[in-house]
């Protein structure tokens, strides 16, 4: 939608809204969750345990820092973000 962008937005535009409906009513970062499980799943299908662990760790580390920064930014842009975050989850283990 209009509020989605691959770059983390540090400034709030006039048409920038916090999306909390649909899949976002459960998951705060559905595209990150999907990509994480896709990355790990492809390695599971290849039956490569070492690669599965390495992909999982690399993807987890990437999303840990990206989500931390993004959520810090969203808390500054949307006063309602804290409440939203308290009733949804990320979907990636331990994040």
ABEGO torsion letter per residue (X at the ends): XAABBABBBABBBAABBBBABEAAAABABAAAAAAAAAAAAAAAAAGBAAAAAAAAAAAAAAAAAAAAAAAAAAAAABAAAAAAAAABBAGBBGX
